Amino acid sequence: MTAAVRPIAALRVCNSGSELLELILEPYGSDHWMRPGETFVIWTLGWPGDGVSEAAKTSEAFEVDHRPGTVTVYAEVLPAYVGDEGGNEIDCGHHRPQPAGPFRLNLP
């Protein structure tokens, strides 16, 4: 899906490292895996300040948490989407690595 409406708020996330980086969009729990050099854009169609997040106690559109190998973006204004720099939505599981081991499941 390409954004048909201009986003209200957007956040660019770049993987400047040399390893695959997991981007999680909350509250959906969707995972999107960034290859080295990739940039994703998280956008929302809602207005920051429409409501105060009970968890973050803020009226900002996004909150970001970084841990080794993972960046979690909490969208405080919904709906929120993950896309590329061209405005195309990126599906959950994008570039998700296959689990290792003999009990590997084929995930969607």
Buried (B, 14 or more C-beta within 10 A) or exposed (E): EEBEEEBBBBBEBEBEEEEBBBBBBBEBEBBBBBEEEBEBBBBBBBEBEEEEBEEEEBBBBBBEEEEEEEBBBBBBBBEBBBBBEEBEEBEBEBBBEEEEEEEEEEEE
